[in-house]
């Protein structure tokens, strides 16, 4: 877990290097990951990002549990933080929960498939899904 946090910090601290990968710092985006969390439940993690000049994003991270059939939210926590691109394809960031704690995330992209929107990711906070394939979108 410490290694993932260190990677996320490194990714978050280095400016964009891959001009052909989306998103770029002038656009907003959303990343959504849900994974099974026991009978009839899913753990979810959403990252909503808005441009934050000079080259990153302000993020709102929402994580918790939901009913897998109805989507009814069973638990929810929302934090705020920052995100940026790193030297390798992808982006990551960190956030804080109200009252303390927080986590980091990493979304991995591929230069072989820069158009891919279904991407592997990892979250460090226990309230979020640990890892899986999530969906990147414009958030519209």
SVG drawing of the C-alpha trace seen along z (x, -y; Angstrom):
<svg xmlns="http://www.w3.org/2000/svg" viewBox="-33 -28 42 41">
<polyline fill="none" stroke="black" stroke-width="0.4" points="0.0,0.0 2.9,-2.4 4.3,-1.6 1.0,-2.6 0.9,-5.8 4.5,-6.6 3.7,-5.9 0.6,-8.1 2.6,-10.9 5.2,-10.6 2.6,-10.5 0.8,-13.5 4.0,-15.6 5.3,-15.4 3.8,-17.5 2.1,-16.0 4.4,-14.4 2.1,-12.6 0.3,-15.1 -1.8,-12.5 -3.4,-11.0 -6.7,-12.3 -7.5,-13.9 -5.3,-16.9 -5.2,-19.6 -7.6,-21.9 -10.4,-19.4 -12.6,-17.9 -13.1,-14.2 -14.7,-11.4 -13.4,-8.0 -15.8,-5.4 -14.8,-2.0 -17.2,0.5 -16.2,4.0 -18.2,6.8 -18.1,6.4 -20.0,9.5 -23.5,10.8 -25.6,8.1 -23.2,5.3 -20.6,3.3 -17.8,1.0 -17.6,-2.1 -15.1,-4.9 -15.7,-7.9 -13.2,-10.7 -14.6,-13.9 -12.0,-16.3 -11.9,-20.0 -9.0,-21.8 -6.7,-23.5 -4.0,-25.5 -1.2,-25.5 -1.4,-21.8 -3.4,-19.5 -6.9,-19.0 -8.9,-19.5 -10.7,-16.3 -13.7,-15.2 -13.4,-11.6 -16.6,-9.7 -16.4,-6.2 -18.6,-3.7 -21.0,-0.7 -24.1,-0.4 -26.7,2.3 -25.6,4.1 -29.2,4.6 -30.7,1.2 -27.7,-1.1 -29.1,-2.3 -26.2,-3.9 -25.4,-2.1 -22.4,-4.2 -20.8,-7.3 -17.8,-9.5 -16.6,-12.4 -13.1,-14.0 -11.2,-16.6 -7.7,-16.8 -5.5,-17.1 -4.5,-15.1 -1.8,-15.3 -0.1,-13.3 3.1,-11.5 6.1,-10.4 4.5,-7.1 1.2,-6.9 -1.6,-7.6 -2.5,-9.9 -3.1,-9.8 -3.8,-11.9 -4.5,-12.2 -7.3,-13.5 -8.3,-14.0 -11.6,-13.0 -13.3,-15.5 -12.1,-14.9 -8.9,-13.3 -7.5,-10.4 -7.8,-10.1 -6.0,-8.2 -4.5,-8.1 -5.4,-6.7 -3.6,-5.7 -5.2,-5.2 -3.0,-3.5 -3.1,-4.3 -1.3,-2.7 0.5,-4.5 -0.5,-1.5 -4.2,-2.2 -4.4,-6.0 -8.1,-6.0 -9.0,-3.4 -11.5,-4.5 -11.7,-1.2 -8.6,-1.4 -6.9,0.3 -6.9,-1.6 -6.0,-1.4 -7.3,-3.2 -5.6,-3.1 -8.5,-4.2 -10.4,-1.3 -13.7,-3.0 -12.9,-2.7 -12.6,0.3 -9.0,1.6 -8.3,2.2 -10.1,3.1 -11.0,1.9 -12.9,-1.4 -14.4,-3.8 -13.0,-7.2 -15.4,-9.8 -15.9,-13.5 -18.4,-13.4 -21.2,-14.9"/>
</svg>
